[in-house]
Amino acid sequence: MQLAKTLAALAALSLIGACANQSKQASVDPSLTPKFGKPISEQNLVLWNIDVRTPDGLNMPPGSGTIAQGKAIYEAKCQSCHGADAKGGPVFGTMVGGIGSMDKNPRVLTPGSMYPYAPILFDYVRRAMPMNEPQSLTNDETYAVTGYLYNLNGLMDANTVVNSKTLTELKMPNRGNFYRDDRPDTNAKRCMSDCQPISVSQK
Ligand code: HEC
């Protein structure tokens, strides 16, 4: 089934490719140009446009939850894969602990030990978890379960109201250990107009 879908998608893509090439020729009858899809409505776009700016929480939605609510949601919807108290389950390792282990061997990567900004966890859970039913949690539930995971990591008190403000204000322990990637290829500037053909040595 999956393979059939993939093949259908590939076929559709190559069809688009073929039509795009064709439409470059001046002689093509406009009535024969492809009519795939339609512009997305603002209403539908809102459902997909959910990224937030994690350092300052820009675009985090309204809503809030408590740690206790988060615990109940975790046990119902996350524990089967992530284990009791988020200490690791059948498909993923621990999501707690490891704080201060970044320069140790082994280091333990968890939302508590790794993420520089707390809203990253909210954003990730909101778009991707639970893995078997992504985007099924409400914003309030997502705030609550995010807070619960930070509580398990010792970073949020049990009585914290979890919302965009408290998450954005949470000082993450690993924040100071990131530095700007200084490898030369990460600073490459892309030419956007009047570009030279790429020489063989650059390829
Ligand atoms: C059906 C299994 C399943 C369920 C249920 C599930 N997860 Fe996950 N989760 C995964 C898998 C698998 C990964 C690893 C995904 C990857 O690496 O691409 C993951 C990754 C994560 C991560 C990333 C951790 C990190 O540091 O990289 C977080 C956070 C997380 N899940 C939270 C949750 C929360 C919260 C819930 C419940 C609302 C939940 N998950 C439910 C399977 C699941």
py3Dmol code that shows the C-alpha trace and the ligand (Angstrom):
import py3Dmol

protein = """\
ATOM      1  CA  MET A   1       0.000   0.000   0.000  1.00  0.00           C
ATOM      2  CA  GLN A   2       2.775   2.380   1.063  1.00  0.00           C
ATOM      3  CA  LEU A   3       4.797   1.452  -2.015  1.00  0.00           C
ATOM      4  CA  ALA A   4       1.798   2.048  -4.259  1.00  0.00           C
ATOM      5  CA  LYS A   5       1.315   5.492  -2.723  1.00  0.00           C
ATOM      6  CA  THR A   6       4.980   6.346  -3.179  1.00  0.00           C
ATOM      7  CA  LEU A   7       4.909   5.251  -6.802  1.00  0.00           C
ATOM      8  CA  ALA A   8       1.794   7.298  -7.408  1.00  0.00           C
ATOM      9  CA  ALA A   9       3.475  10.326  -5.836  1.00  0.00           C
ATOM     10  CA  LEU A  10       6.570   9.839  -7.996  1.00  0.00           C
ATOM     11  CA  ALA A  11       4.455   9.482 -11.088  1.00  0.00           C
ATOM     12  CA  ALA A  12       2.638  12.716 -10.230  1.00  0.00           C
ATOM     13  CA  LEU A  13       5.954  14.500  -9.706  1.00  0.00           C
ATOM     14  CA  SER A  14       7.417  13.397 -13.005  1.00  0.00           C
ATOM     15  CA  LEU A  15       4.211  14.469 -14.705  1.00  0.00           C
ATOM     16  CA  ILE A  16       4.554  17.923 -13.155  1.00  0.00           C
ATOM     17  CA  GLY A  17       8.177  17.990 -14.297  1.00  0.00           C
ATOM     18  CA  ALA A  18       7.215  17.088 -17.827  1.00  0.00           C
ATOM     19  CA  CYS A  19       4.458  19.723 -17.949  1.00  0.00           C
ATOM     20  CA  ALA A  20       6.723  22.392 -16.470  1.00  0.00           C
ATOM     21  CA  ASN A  21       9.243  21.798 -19.239  1.00  0.00           C
ATOM     22  CA  GLN A  22       6.525  21.893 -21.789  1.00  0.00           C
ATOM     23  CA  SER A  23       5.079  25.201 -20.595  1.00  0.00           C
ATOM     24  CA  LYS A  24       8.424  26.900 -21.259  1.00  0.00           C
ATOM     25  CA  GLN A  25       7.783  26.484 -24.988  1.00  0.00           C
ATOM     26  CA  ALA A  26       5.969  29.542 -26.278  1.00  0.00           C
ATOM     27  CA  SER A  27       3.724  27.566 -28.597  1.00  0.00           C
ATOM     28  CA  VAL A  28       1.821  25.617 -25.859  1.00  0.00           C
ATOM     29  CA  ASP A  29      -1.919  26.231 -25.764  1.00  0.00           C
ATOM     30  CA  PRO A  30      -2.682  27.801 -22.321  1.00  0.00           C
ATOM     31  CA  SER A  31      -5.725  25.549 -21.968  1.00  0.00           C
ATOM     32  CA  LEU A  32      -3.312  22.599 -21.861  1.00  0.00           C
ATOM     33  CA  THR A  33      -1.233  23.890 -18.916  1.00  0.00           C
ATOM     34  CA  PRO A  34      -1.572  21.827 -15.733  1.00  0.00           C
ATOM     35  CA  LYS A  35      -4.410  22.578 -13.346  1.00  0.00           C
ATOM     36  CA  PHE A  36      -3.105  20.749 -10.302  1.00  0.00           C
ATOM     37  CA  GLY A  37      -4.285  21.822  -6.881  1.00  0.00           C
ATOM     38  CA  LYS A  38      -5.656  25.166  -5.779  1.00  0.00           C
ATOM     39  CA  PRO A  39      -4.351  27.966  -3.580  1.00  0.00           C
ATOM     40  CA  ILE A  40      -4.582  27.073   0.110  1.00  0.00           C
ATOM     41  CA  SER A  41      -7.106  29.125   2.061  1.00  0.00           C
ATOM     42  CA  GLU A  42      -5.998  31.228   5.044  1.00  0.00           C
ATOM     43  CA  GLN A  43      -8.241  29.062   7.193  1.00  0.00           C
ATOM     44  CA  ASN A  44      -6.412  25.878   6.197  1.00  0.00           C
ATOM     45  CA  LEU A  45      -2.999  27.512   6.283  1.00  0.00           C
ATOM     46  CA  VAL A  46      -3.470  28.363   9.968  1.00  0.00           C
ATOM     47  CA  LEU A  47      -3.593  24.655  10.778  1.00  0.00           C
ATOM     48  CA  TRP A  48      -0.128  24.099   9.281  1.00  0.00           C
ATOM     49  CA  ASN A  49       1.485  27.376  10.265  1.00  0.00           C
ATOM     50  CA  ILE A  50       2.350  26.393  13.818  1.00  0.00           C
ATOM     51  CA  ASP A  51       6.060  27.061  14.157  1.00  0.00           C
ATOM     52  CA  VAL A  52       7.147  29.152  17.099  1.00  0.00           C
ATOM     53  CA  ARG A  53      10.317  31.169  17.664  1.00  0.00           C
ATOM     54  CA  THR A  54      11.810  29.284  20.557  1.00  0.00           C
ATOM     55  CA  PRO A  55      14.211  31.845  22.113  1.00  0.00           C
ATOM     56  CA  ASP A  56      11.432  34.323  22.862  1.00  0.00           C
ATOM     57  CA  GLY A  57       8.274  32.247  22.361  1.00  0.00           C
ATOM     58  CA  LEU A  58       6.942  34.327  19.463  1.00  0.00           C
ATOM     59  CA  ASN A  59       3.784  32.719  18.000  1.00  0.00           C
ATOM     60  CA  MET A  60       3.226  30.377  20.926  1.00  0.00           C
ATOM     61  CA  PRO A  61      -0.528  29.886  21.142  1.00  0.00           C
ATOM     62  CA  PRO A  62      -2.687  30.925  24.089  1.00  0.00           C
ATOM     63  CA  GLY A  63      -3.385  28.259  26.672  1.00  0.00           C
ATOM     64  CA  SER A  64      -1.949  26.733  29.815  1.00  0.00           C
ATOM     65  CA  GLY A  65      -1.798  23.534  31.810  1.00  0.00           C
ATOM     66  CA  THR A  66      -0.633  22.179  35.117  1.00  0.00           C
ATOM     67  CA  ILE A  67       2.019  19.618  35.942  1.00  0.00           C
ATOM     68  CA  ALA A  68      -0.646  17.314  37.425  1.00  0.00           C
ATOM     69  CA  GLN A  69      -2.665  17.444  34.209  1.00  0.00           C
ATOM     70  CA  GLY A  70       0.532  16.759  32.291  1.00  0.00           C
ATOM     71  CA  LYS A  71       1.231  13.664  34.353  1.00  0.00           C
ATOM     72  CA  ALA A  72      -2.220  12.244  33.572  1.00  0.00           C
ATOM     73  CA  ILE A  73      -1.816  12.991  29.858  1.00  0.00           C
ATOM     74  CA  TYR A  74       1.652  11.483  29.872  1.00  0.00           C
ATOM     75  CA  GLU A  75       0.462   8.271  31.467  1.00  0.00           C
ATOM     76  CA  ALA A  76      -2.446   7.931  29.039  1.00  0.00           C
ATOM     77  CA  LYS A  77      -0.749   8.964  25.798  1.00  0.00           C
ATOM     78  CA  CYS A  78       3.027   8.800  26.067  1.00  0.00           C
ATOM     79  CA  GLN A  79       4.030   6.217  28.626  1.00  0.00           C
ATOM     80  CA  SER A  80       3.434   3.182  26.395  1.00  0.00           C
ATOM     81  CA  CYS A  81       6.357   4.280  24.228  1.00  0.00           C
ATOM     82  CA  HIS A  82       8.433   6.408  26.595  1.00  0.00           C
ATOM     83  CA  GLY A  83       8.132   4.410  29.811  1.00  0.00           C
ATOM     84  CA  ALA A  84       7.139   5.281  33.362  1.00  0.00           C
ATOM     85  CA  ASP A  85       8.399   8.716  34.473  1.00  0.00           C
ATOM     86  CA  ALA A  86       9.837   9.157  30.947  1.00  0.00           C
ATOM     87  CA  LYS A  87      12.821   7.022  31.897  1.00  0.00           C
ATOM     88  CA  GLY A  88      12.768   5.122  28.607  1.00  0.00           C
ATOM     89  CA  GLY A  89      10.401   2.740  26.884  1.00  0.00           C
ATOM     90  CA  PRO A  90      10.293   0.231  24.084  1.00  0.00           C
ATOM     91  CA  VAL A  91      10.997   2.694  21.271  1.00  0.00           C
ATOM     92  CA  PHE A  92      12.937   5.563  22.813  1.00  0.00           C
ATOM     93  CA  GLY A  93      15.466   6.065  25.589  1.00  0.00           C
ATOM     94  CA  THR A  94      15.215   8.282  28.607  1.00  0.00           C
ATOM     95  CA  MET A  95      13.781  11.801  28.387  1.00  0.00           C
ATOM     96  CA  VAL A  96      14.957  12.722  31.889  1.00  0.00           C
ATOM     97  CA  GLY A  97      18.329  13.414  33.431  1.00  0.00           C
ATOM     98  CA  GLY A  98      21.693  13.891  31.800  1.00  0.00           C
ATOM     99  CA  ILE A  99      21.984  17.517  32.914  1.00  0.00           C
ATOM    100  CA  GLY A 100      25.682  18.369  33.023  1.00  0.00           C
ATOM    101  CA  SER A 101      26.652  15.336  30.937  1.00  0.00           C
ATOM    102  CA  MET A 102      27.376  17.180  27.693  1.00  0.00           C
ATOM    103  CA  ASP A 103      31.140  16.925  28.177  1.00  0.00           C
ATOM    104  CA  LYS A 104      31.015  13.416  29.672  1.00  0.00           C
ATOM    105  CA  ASN A 105      31.157  10.034  27.992  1.00  0.00           C
ATOM    106  CA  PRO A 106      28.488   8.897  27.494  1.00  0.00           C
ATOM    107  CA  ARG A 107      26.522  12.119  27.367  1.00  0.00           C
ATOM    108  CA  VAL A 108      22.786  11.740  27.946  1.00  0.00           C
ATOM    109  CA  LEU A 109      20.676  13.795  25.545  1.00  0.00           C
ATOM    110  CA  THR A 110      17.246  14.694  26.921  1.00  0.00           C
ATOM    111  CA  PRO A 111      15.012  17.748  26.621  1.00  0.00           C
ATOM    112  CA  GLY A 112      16.347  18.773  30.047  1.00  0.00           C
ATOM    113  CA  SER A 113      20.034  18.289  29.319  1.00  0.00           C
ATOM    114  CA  MET A 114      20.164  19.358  25.702  1.00  0.00           C
ATOM    115  CA  TYR A 115      17.599  21.943  24.616  1.00  0.00           C
ATOM    116  CA  PRO A 116      18.738  25.579  24.874  1.00  0.00           C
ATOM    117  CA  TYR A 117      15.178  26.952  25.025  1.00  0.00           C
ATOM    118  CA  ALA A 118      12.208  25.364  26.768  1.00  0.00           C
ATOM    119  CA  PRO A 119       9.621  26.153  24.025  1.00  0.00           C
ATOM    120  CA  ILE A 120      11.457  23.668  21.759  1.00  0.00           C
ATOM    121  CA  LEU A 121       9.808  20.830  23.660  1.00  0.00           C
ATOM    122  CA  PHE A 122       6.374  22.406  23.328  1.00  0.00           C
ATOM    123  CA  ASP A 123       6.903  22.904  19.601  1.00  0.00           C
ATOM    124  CA  TYR A 124       8.138  19.348  19.082  1.00  0.00           C
ATOM    125  CA  VAL A 125       5.371  17.664  21.024  1.00  0.00           C
ATOM    126  CA  ARG A 126       2.763  19.883  19.417  1.00  0.00           C
ATOM    127  CA  ARG A 127       3.726  18.911  15.887  1.00  0.00           C
ATOM    128  CA  ALA A 128       5.017  15.352  16.315  1.00  0.00           C
ATOM    129  CA  MET A 129       3.708  13.555  19.408  1.00  0.00           C
ATOM    130  CA  PRO A 130       2.160  11.198  20.298  1.00  0.00           C
ATOM    131  CA  MET A 131       3.861   9.534  17.373  1.00  0.00           C
ATOM    132  CA  ASN A 132       0.834   7.371  16.583  1.00  0.00           C
ATOM    133  CA  GLU A 133      -1.508  10.393  16.573  1.00  0.00           C
ATOM    134  CA  PRO A 134       0.402  13.642  16.036  1.00  0.00           C
ATOM    135  CA  GLN A 135      -1.391  16.972  16.541  1.00  0.00           C
ATOM    136  CA  SER A 136      -4.170  15.299  18.488  1.00  0.00           C
ATOM    137  CA  LEU A 137      -3.430  17.133  21.752  1.00  0.00           C
ATOM    138  CA  THR A 138      -4.992  20.508  22.483  1.00  0.00           C
ATOM    139  CA  ASN A 139      -2.662  23.416  23.187  1.00  0.00           C
ATOM    140  CA  ASP A 140      -3.575  23.200  26.895  1.00  0.00           C
ATOM    141  CA  GLU A 141      -2.674  19.499  26.941  1.00  0.00           C
ATOM    142  CA  THR A 142       0.576  20.197  25.122  1.00  0.00           C
ATOM    143  CA  TYR A 143       1.522  22.882  27.661  1.00  0.00           C
ATOM    144  CA  ALA A 144       0.675  20.508  30.501  1.00  0.00           C
ATOM    145  CA  VAL A 145       2.670  17.521  29.245  1.00  0.00           C
ATOM    146  CA  THR A 146       5.610  19.780  28.331  1.00  0.00           C
ATOM    147  CA  GLY A 147       5.634  21.107  31.886  1.00  0.00           C
ATOM    148  CA  TYR A 148       5.431  17.604  33.284  1.00  0.00           C
ATOM    149  CA  LEU A 149       8.544  16.547  31.341  1.00  0.00           C
ATOM    150  CA  TYR A 150      10.440  19.600  32.619  1.00  0.00           C
ATOM    151  CA  ASN A 151       9.211  18.810  36.123  1.00  0.00           C
ATOM    152  CA  LEU A 152      10.601  15.268  35.824  1.00  0.00           C
ATOM    153  CA  ASN A 153      13.876  16.880  34.746  1.00  0.00           C
ATOM    154  CA  GLY A 154      13.896  18.961  37.909  1.00  0.00           C
ATOM    155  CA  LEU A 155      13.496  22.212  35.985  1.00  0.00           C
ATOM    156  CA  MET A 156       9.892  23.181  36.892  1.00  0.00           C
ATOM    157  CA  ASP A 157       8.163  23.159  40.267  1.00  0.00           C
ATOM    158  CA  ALA A 158       5.104  20.931  40.620  1.00  0.00           C
ATOM    159  CA  ASN A 159       2.847  23.972  41.109  1.00  0.00           C
ATOM    160  CA  THR A 160       3.991  25.895  38.016  1.00  0.00           C
ATOM    161  CA  VAL A 161       1.299  27.087  35.627  1.00  0.00           C
ATOM    162  CA  VAL A 162       2.744  26.034  32.299  1.00  0.00           C
ATOM    163  CA  ASN A 163       2.169  28.544  29.520  1.00  0.00           C
ATOM    164  CA  SER A 164       4.077  30.511  26.893  1.00  0.00           C
ATOM    165  CA  LYS A 165       5.407  32.893  29.540  1.00  0.00           C
ATOM    166  CA  THR A 166       6.662  30.343  32.050  1.00  0.00           C
ATOM    167  CA  LEU A 167       8.215  28.214  29.316  1.00  0.00           C
ATOM    168  CA  THR A 168       9.938  31.155  27.670  1.00  0.00           C
ATOM    169  CA  GLU A 169      11.273  32.322  31.028  1.00  0.00           C
ATOM    170  CA  LEU A 170      12.633  28.905  31.984  1.00  0.00           C
ATOM    171  CA  LYS A 171      16.425  29.096  32.021  1.00  0.00           C
ATOM    172  CA  MET A 172      17.688  25.906  30.418  1.00  0.00           C
ATOM    173  CA  PRO A 173      20.902  24.542  31.904  1.00  0.00           C
ATOM    174  CA  ASN A 174      22.655  23.852  28.592  1.00  0.00           C
ATOM    175  CA  ARG A 175      21.881  27.210  26.988  1.00  0.00           C
ATOM    176  CA  GLY A 176      25.358  28.662  27.415  1.00  0.00           C
ATOM    177  CA  ASN A 177      27.078  25.718  25.791  1.00  0.00           C
ATOM    178  CA  PHE A 178      25.995  26.377  22.228  1.00  0.00           C
ATOM    179  CA  TYR A 179      28.176  28.365  19.870  1.00  0.00           C
ATOM    180  CA  ARG A 180      27.771  29.588  16.347  1.00  0.00           C
ATOM    181  CA  ASP A 181      28.815  26.944  13.840  1.00  0.00           C
ATOM    182  CA  ASP A 182      32.101  28.303  12.454  1.00  0.00           C
ATOM    183  CA  ARG A 183      32.814  25.718   9.766  1.00  0.00           C
ATOM    184  CA  PRO A 184      33.450  27.635   6.502  1.00  0.00           C
ATOM    185  CA  ASP A 185      30.774  25.817   4.514  1.00  0.00           C
ATOM    186  CA  THR A 186      28.049  26.946   6.949  1.00  0.00           C
ATOM    187  CA  ASN A 187      28.825  30.571   6.051  1.00  0.00           C
ATOM    188  CA  ALA A 188      28.497  30.051   2.321  1.00  0.00           C
ATOM    189  CA  LYS A 189      26.436  32.771   0.670  1.00  0.00           C
ATOM    190  CA  ARG A 190      24.046  31.646  -2.005  1.00  0.00           C
ATOM    191  CA  CYS A 191      23.982  33.690  -5.184  1.00  0.00           C
ATOM    192  CA  MET A 192      20.433  34.889  -5.912  1.00  0.00           C
ATOM    193  CA  SER A 193      20.907  36.859  -9.161  1.00  0.00           C
ATOM    194  CA  ASP A 194      23.366  37.187 -12.062  1.00  0.00           C
ATOM    195  CA  CYS A 195      25.078  34.015 -10.872  1.00  0.00           C
ATOM    196  CA  GLN A 196      28.168  32.586 -12.502  1.00  0.00           C
ATOM    197  CA  PRO A 197      27.914  29.040 -13.791  1.00  0.00           C
ATOM    198  CA  ILE A 198      29.244  26.643 -11.141  1.00  0.00           C
ATOM    199  CA  SER A 199      32.800  25.649 -12.013  1.00  0.00           C
ATOM    200  CA  VAL A 200      33.839  22.023 -11.850  1.00  0.00           C
ATOM    201  CA  SER A 201      36.004  22.596  -8.785  1.00  0.00           C
ATOM    202  CA  GLN A 202      33.042  24.045  -6.842  1.00  0.00           C
ATOM    203  CA  LYS A 203      30.714  21.155  -7.592  1.00  0.00           C
TER     204      LYS A 203
END
"""
ligand_1 = """\
43
HEC
C 3.805 5.214 19.456
C 4.982 5.558 20.223
C 5.084 6.940 20.819
C 4.151 7.603 21.565
C 2.770 7.145 21.984
C 4.785 8.843 21.940
N 6.033 8.931 21.434
Fe 7.372 10.440 21.696
N 8.705 9.515 20.489
C 8.506 8.289 19.884
C 9.638 8.019 19.012
C 9.830 6.781 18.163
C 10.512 9.116 19.127
C 11.802 9.353 18.374
C 11.463 10.101 17.127
C 12.670 10.474 16.310
O 13.795 10.412 16.792
O 12.460 10.875 15.150
C 9.900 10.025 20.065
C 10.475 11.216 20.454
C 9.954 12.052 21.407
C 10.597 13.229 21.911
C 11.945 13.749 21.474
C 12.945 13.574 22.577
C 14.288 14.135 22.221
O 14.918 14.644 23.106
O 14.715 14.072 21.050
C 9.741 13.798 22.816
C 9.988 15.047 23.625
C 8.575 12.975 22.869
N 8.714 11.913 22.009
C 7.483 13.249 23.662
C 6.302 12.498 23.647
C 5.105 12.882 24.359
C 4.987 14.095 25.240
C 4.165 11.923 24.078
C 2.731 11.883 24.516
C 1.931 13.054 24.274
C 4.787 10.953 23.191
N 6.081 11.345 22.952
C 4.175 9.818 22.717
C 7.418 7.461 20.049
C 6.274 7.791 20.729
"""
view = py3Dmol.view(width=600, height=400)
view.addModel(protein, "pdb")
view.setStyle({"model": 0}, {"cartoon": {"style": "trace"}})
view.addModel(ligand_1, "xyz")
view.setStyle({"model": 1}, {"stick": {}})
view.zoomTo()
view.show()
